[in-house]
Structure formats: structure tokens, C-alpha cells
């Protein structure tokens, strides 16, 4: 039962956040392989690793980590403002140790895709937002010490990097846990995503386009140009087969994302497989797709064996 005790201890450290996380399962019930995500809460200076199960299941908290964030408070708006951005991001290729200034960043740096498409839409600027080590662990006690990155104890980020696979790791950053992953929002976005998918597979152009914001842009096309493009695509195939799996939803006070693995086949001349991400925002009380992305890297579940979960255990017991 030691693993359960450690996980329950981590839960007690950030109780308000667990409003949207399920209780930790007993050690006798092994967790099934699942997607994971990292929640960074700036107010409490905690980063929490959780599962990302399908609706209507709730996330299960796996571990909590002490962090430090940007020197200035608030959401990042422009390059050099020393604020940590808030939103939902994906990890990029890790920075090799030989390219790091170890006394400041430690031996591990995991870049995030800031500014993402919604950040760019909102006019946010900057670059080089990383999850990284502290160099000197005493820096973490300063709390607001980075230029906008999220800093971890060196031992913590070394272990955590294995859960933040390049191009697949999902990181949400928020000021606090309020209005994060609200159950109603997740349900609504999940239902809208299912309806969007049905319209797509049925090639019902009118219904399909009804889910897109008037502010939607995609690969240089505005909303009107996207409509014409999709009309040509729908008409160009005799057979069109679209399959999505592993649909997951995360909601943030600023927007929501629906993430899924997607396989597309058009006749015998076009085939694609990878990860689709829909960025949803509310417009006049209704969710609309504001941006979408597709990458060739599919989402893979993590092995949540007891052995792998135990590899996280020393991190919490060694830190305040």
C-alpha cells in the first residue's frame, strides 16, 4: 500500500485542484495504459501529472511537483515580459544537454509550442518557453525567478521528461485550478466534436462548416477560402473514409481542445495518419472551432504499471 499512500499524500497537497481529478485508485487495481497530461498551476506553484481518460471518466492524479515560474505575474503577452504563458500546449523535441547552460537550466529542457495558433491569433509574442531544471535547486525557493519558463528541481525534471514525449506531451498552464476541465464544458466540447465528425464523414458541408468560427483561419486560408477549399475536397473523392480514435478533451478558462488520432483515406490516391487537434472557443455562448492542426505524430498511451508509477515516488518525498 506504500504507492497508494504516496499518491494520496500528493493529493492532499493541492486539494482545490482535485475538484476535477478522480480519487487515486487502490494499489491492488492497476491503472490501464492511458494518455497523460501535466497541469501547471501558477498560484500554488505545483505541476501535477494526471491521466487523460475518455469522457465521462475523470483524470487520476499521479504525482505533484514543486515549481518556480516567471518573474512577473499574469499571462504572457509579449516577448521579454517575463511572464509564464497560460494555455494548452504540446511538447517539442527536448534540448540536448550539451546545448544547455547547466548552471541555470540543469540537464533537461522540454520546449513548449508557445506561441500556439491561438496565442498568435491573440497577438501574443515570445519564444523559448521551456520546462527545465533549476541548475541550482535553491532557485526553486525564489518562486518567481524565470524569464517565463517553468523550472523544476533537477531530479524531478529528469524523471518527468520520460512522461513528456516530444510532439506528444500535453501541458496545461493556468493561474489556478478554477474553471479548468469543468465537467459541463468537457461534455459539451466532446458532444460538439462528435457531431463535427459525423458531418465530416457524411460530407454534409453545411453542417460541417457550422462548427467553424467566422474568425477561423487554416494554412493561410480565411473562413471563406476554407469553405471553398473544403467544398472542392468533398467533391473530389468518390470514396472518403475518416476514422478517429483516442478522442480526449481538455478545457481551460481561455479555450478548449479536442485531441484525437485520425486516419483519412480518399479513394486510392491520398492517405494520412496522425494527430488532429481542434481548438474550441465560445462565441455568443456556443462552442466554435477557431483553429485546428494536424501532425503526423500519433498520440500513444503511457504504460501506467506499478513499476513506472513507483519511479515517480522519490520525487515527492525528497522535496517540500
C-alpha positions as CSV (number, residue, x, y, z in Angstrom):
1,X,0.0,0.0,0.0
2,X,3.0,2.3,0.0
3,X,2.3,3.6,-3.5
4,X,-1.3,4.4,-2.6
5,X,-0.1,6.4,0.5
6,X,2.4,8.4,-1.6
7,X,-0.3,9.2,-4.2
8,X,-2.8,10.2,-1.5
9,X,-0.2,12.4,0.1
10,X,0.3,14.2,-3.2
11,X,-3.5,14.7,-3.5
12,X,-3.6,16.4,-0.1
13,X,-1.0,19.0,-1.1
14,X,-3.2,20.6,-3.8
15,X,-6.7,19.8,-2.6
16,X,-8.5,22.6,-4.6
17,X,-7.2,21.3,-7.8
18,X,-8.7,17.8,-7.3
19,X,-12.1,19.2,-7.9
20,X,-11.7,17.8,-11.4
21,X,-9.4,14.8,-10.6
22,X,-10.7,11.4,-9.5
23,X,-9.5,9.8,-6.3
24,X,-6.4,7.7,-6.7
25,X,-7.3,4.0,-7.3
26,X,-6.1,1.4,-4.8
27,X,-2.7,-0.2,-5.4
28,X,-4.5,-3.6,-6.0
29,X,-6.2,-2.1,-9.0
30,X,-3.6,-1.5,-11.6
31,X,-4.2,1.6,-13.9
32,X,-4.7,0.8,-17.5
33,X,-2.4,2.3,-20.1
34,X,-3.6,5.8,-20.8
35,X,-2.7,9.2,-22.2
36,X,-1.3,11.7,-19.6
37,X,-1.0,15.4,-19.2
38,X,0.8,17.9,-17.0
39,X,-1.2,20.6,-15.2
40,X,0.9,23.7,-14.1
41,X,-0.9,25.8,-11.5
42,X,1.0,29.1,-11.1
43,X,-0.7,30.2,-7.8
44,X,0.1,27.1,-5.9
45,X,3.5,26.6,-7.6
46,X,2.6,23.0,-8.4
47,X,2.8,20.9,-11.6
48,X,0.7,17.8,-11.5
49,X,0.9,14.7,-13.7
50,X,-2.5,13.2,-14.4
51,X,-4.2,10.6,-16.7
52,X,-6.3,11.8,-19.6
53,X,-9.1,9.2,-19.9
54,X,-12.1,9.4,-22.3
55,X,-15.3,11.0,-21.4
56,X,-17.1,10.7,-19.0
57,X,-14.2,9.4,-16.9
58,X,-12.2,11.9,-14.7
59,X,-8.4,12.3,-14.6
60,X,-6.5,10.5,-11.9
61,X,-3.7,12.4,-10.3
62,X,-0.3,10.5,-10.4
63,X,2.2,12.9,-8.9
64,X,2.8,16.5,-7.9
65,X,6.0,18.6,-8.3
66,X,7.2,21.9,-6.8
67,X,8.0,24.5,-9.4
68,X,9.0,28.1,-10.0
69,X,7.6,30.4,-12.7
70,X,8.1,33.7,-14.3
71,X,9.4,36.8,-12.5
72,X,6.3,38.8,-13.4
73,X,2.7,37.7,-12.6
74,X,-0.1,37.3,-15.1
75,X,-0.5,35.7,-18.6
76,X,2.3,36.2,-21.1
77,X,1.5,38.9,-23.7
78,X,4.8,39.9,-25.4
79,X,8.4,38.8,-25.7
80,X,10.5,39.8,-22.8
81,X,7.7,40.4,-20.3
82,X,9.0,37.6,-18.0
83,X,5.5,36.1,-17.6
84,X,4.7,32.4,-17.9
85,X,2.0,31.9,-20.6
86,X,-1.3,30.3,-19.9
87,X,-3.0,27.8,-22.2
88,X,-2.8,24.3,-23.5
89,X,0.5,23.3,-25.2
90,X,2.4,20.4,-26.7
91,X,6.0,19.5,-26.0
92,X,8.6,19.8,-28.7
93,X,11.9,17.9,-29.1
94,X,13.9,18.1,-25.9
95,X,17.0,20.3,-25.9
96,X,20.2,18.2,-25.7
97,X,22.2,18.7,-22.5
98,X,25.3,19.8,-24.4
99,X,23.3,22.8,-25.7
100,X,22.1,23.9,-22.2
101,X,23.7,26.3,-19.8
102,X,23.6,23.7,-17.0
103,X,24.1,26.1,-14.0
104,X,20.8,27.9,-15.0
105,X,18.7,25.2,-16.7
106,X,20.0,22.0,-15.3
107,X,20.4,19.0,-17.7
108,X,16.9,18.8,-19.1
109,X,14.8,21.3,-21.1
110,X,11.5,20.4,-22.7
111,X,10.3,23.2,-25.0
112,X,6.6,24.0,-25.5
113,X,4.9,25.1,-28.7
114,X,4.3,28.7,-27.4
115,X,3.0,30.7,-29.1
116,X,0.5,28.3,-30.4
117,X,-2.1,29.2,-33.1
118,X,-4.5,30.8,-30.6
119,X,-1.6,32.8,-29.0
120,X,-0.7,34.1,-32.4
121,X,-4.3,34.9,-33.1
122,X,-4.4,37.0,-29.9
123,X,-1.2,38.8,-30.8
124,X,0.9,37.1,-28.1
125,X,4.7,37.1,-28.9
126,X,7.7,35.4,-27.5
127,X,9.6,32.2,-27.8
128,X,11.7,29.7,-25.8
129,X,9.2,28.7,-23.2
130,X,10.6,25.6,-21.6
131,X,10.0,23.2,-18.7
132,X,13.6,22.9,-17.3
133,X,15.7,22.2,-14.3
134,X,16.9,24.8,-11.9
135,X,20.6,24.4,-12.2
136,X,20.9,25.3,-8.5
137,X,17.9,23.7,-6.8
138,X,17.8,26.7,-4.4
139,X,16.4,28.8,-7.2
140,X,13.0,27.0,-6.8
141,X,12.5,28.6,-3.4
142,X,12.5,32.0,-5.1
143,X,9.2,31.0,-6.7
144,X,9.1,33.8,-9.3
145,X,12.5,33.5,-10.9
146,X,12.4,32.6,-14.6
147,X,12.0,34.6,-17.8
148,X,8.7,32.9,-18.4
149,X,9.7,29.2,-18.3
150,X,8.6,26.6,-15.7
151,X,11.5,25.5,-13.5
152,X,11.6,22.2,-11.6
153,X,14.0,20.6,-9.2
154,X,16.7,19.0,-11.3
155,X,15.9,15.4,-10.2
156,X,12.2,16.0,-10.8
157,X,12.6,17.1,-14.4
158,X,15.0,14.3,-15.2
159,X,12.3,11.8,-14.3
160,X,9.4,13.8,-15.7
161,X,10.9,14.1,-19.1
162,X,10.2,10.5,-19.8
163,X,6.4,11.3,-19.5
164,X,6.7,14.3,-21.8
165,X,7.4,12.6,-25.1
166,X,8.4,15.1,-27.8
167,X,5.5,16.1,-30.0
168,X,3.1,14.2,-27.7
169,X,3.3,15.6,-24.2
170,X,0.3,17.8,-23.3
171,X,0.9,20.6,-20.8
172,X,-1.8,22.9,-19.5
173,X,-0.8,26.1,-17.7
174,X,-3.3,28.2,-15.7
175,X,-3.2,30.7,-12.9
176,X,-5.2,28.4,-10.7
177,X,-7.5,25.4,-10.9
178,X,-10.7,27.3,-11.2
179,X,-12.7,26.6,-14.4
180,X,-10.2,24.0,-15.5
181,X,-11.7,20.9,-17.0
182,X,-15.2,21.8,-15.9
183,X,-17.3,18.7,-16.3
184,X,-20.1,20.5,-18.3
185,X,-17.5,22.2,-20.6
186,X,-15.8,18.8,-21.3
187,X,-19.2,17.2,-22.0
188,X,-20.3,20.0,-24.4
189,X,-17.0,20.0,-26.3
190,X,-17.0,16.3,-26.6
191,X,-20.5,16.3,-28.0
192,X,-19.8,19.1,-30.5
193,X,-16.7,17.2,-31.6
194,X,-18.7,14.0,-32.3
195,X,-21.3,16.0,-34.3
196,X,-18.5,17.7,-36.2
197,X,-17.0,14.3,-37.1
198,X,-20.4,13.0,-38.2
199,X,-20.9,15.9,-40.5
200,X,-17.4,15.4,-41.9
201,X,-17.8,11.7,-42.6
202,X,-21.2,12.3,-44.2
203,X,-19.7,15.1,-46.3
204,X,-22.5,17.4,-45.2
205,X,-20.8,20.6,-46.0
206,X,-23.4,22.9,-44.4
207,X,-23.4,21.1,-41.1
208,X,-19.6,20.7,-41.1
209,X,-18.9,24.3,-41.6
210,X,-21.5,25.4,-39.0
211,X,-19.0,24.3,-36.3
212,X,-16.3,26.7,-37.5
213,X,-15.9,30.3,-36.2
214,X,-16.1,33.3,-38.6
215,X,-12.6,34.0,-37.3
216,X,-11.3,30.6,-38.4
217,X,-8.0,30.5,-40.4
218,X,-6.2,27.5,-41.6
219,X,-2.9,27.3,-43.5
220,X,-3.3,30.8,-44.9
221,X,-7.0,30.5,-45.7
222,X,-9.6,32.6,-44.1
223,X,-13.1,31.3,-43.3
224,X,-14.5,32.0,-46.7
225,X,-11.5,30.5,-48.5
226,X,-11.6,27.4,-46.2
227,X,-15.2,26.9,-47.2
228,X,-14.4,26.9,-50.9
229,X,-11.4,24.6,-50.3
230,X,-13.5,22.1,-48.3
231,X,-16.2,22.1,-50.9
232,X,-13.6,21.1,-53.6
233,X,-12.2,18.4,-51.3
234,X,-15.6,16.9,-50.5
235,X,-16.4,16.8,-54.2
236,X,-13.1,15.4,-55.4
237,X,-13.3,11.9,-53.8
238,X,-15.6,9.1,-54.9
239,X,-15.0,7.4,-51.5
240,X,-13.8,9.2,-48.4
241,X,-13.1,7.2,-45.2
242,X,-12.3,9.0,-41.9
243,X,-11.6,7.2,-38.7
244,X,-10.8,8.9,-35.3
245,X,-9.7,7.2,-32.1
246,X,-8.5,8.2,-28.7
247,X,-10.7,11.3,-28.5
248,X,-9.8,13.4,-25.5
249,X,-11.0,16.8,-24.3
250,X,-9.3,19.4,-22.0
251,X,-10.8,22.7,-21.1
252,X,-9.0,25.9,-20.0
253,X,-10.6,29.2,-18.9
254,X,-9.4,30.6,-22.3
255,X,-10.4,27.8,-24.6
256,X,-10.8,24.0,-25.0
257,X,-9.0,21.4,-27.1
258,X,-10.3,18.1,-28.6
259,X,-7.4,15.8,-29.4
260,X,-7.7,12.6,-31.4
261,X,-5.8,10.2,-33.6
262,X,-7.1,10.5,-37.2
263,X,-6.8,8.3,-40.3
264,X,-8.0,9.7,-43.6
265,X,-8.3,7.8,-46.9
266,X,-9.6,9.4,-50.1
267,X,-10.1,7.0,-52.9
268,X,-6.7,5.3,-53.6
269,X,-4.7,8.5,-54.0
270,X,-4.5,10.1,-50.6
271,X,-3.8,8.7,-47.2
272,X,-2.8,10.4,-43.9
273,X,-2.5,9.3,-40.3
274,X,-1.6,11.3,-37.3
275,X,-2.9,13.7,-34.6
276,X,-5.8,16.2,-35.1
277,X,-6.3,19.0,-32.6
278,X,-9.4,21.2,-32.6
279,X,-9.2,24.5,-30.7
280,X,-12.7,25.4,-29.5
281,X,-13.8,28.8,-28.1
282,X,-17.2,30.0,-27.0
283,X,-18.8,32.6,-29.3
284,X,-22.1,34.0,-28.1
285,X,-22.4,31.1,-25.7
286,X,-21.7,28.4,-28.3
287,X,-18.5,26.4,-28.9
288,X,-16.9,27.1,-32.3
289,X,-13.7,25.8,-33.8
290,X,-11.3,28.7,-34.0
291,X,-8.2,26.8,-35.2
292,X,-7.2,23.2,-36.0
293,X,-3.9,21.4,-36.5
294,X,-2.8,18.1,-37.9
295,X,0.6,16.4,-37.4
296,X,1.9,13.1,-38.5
297,X,2.8,12.1,-34.9
298,X,0.0,10.0,-33.4
299,X,-0.8,10.0,-29.7
300,X,0.4,7.0,-27.8
301,X,-0.7,5.9,-24.3
302,X,1.7,5.5,-21.4
303,X,2.4,2.3,-19.6
304,X,1.0,3.0,-16.1
305,X,2.4,-0.1,-14.5
306,X,3.1,0.0,-10.8
307,X,6.9,-0.1,-11.7
308,X,6.6,3.0,-13.8
309,X,4.5,4.8,-11.2
310,X,7.0,4.0,-8.5
311,X,9.7,5.7,-10.5
312,X,7.9,9.0,-9.6
313,X,7.7,8.3,-5.9
314,X,11.1,9.6,-4.7
315,X,10.4,12.9,-6.2
316,X,7.7,14.0,-3.8
317,X,9.3,12.5,-0.7
318,X,12.6,14.4,-1.2
319,X,11.0,17.8,-1.8
320,X,8.9,20.2,0.4
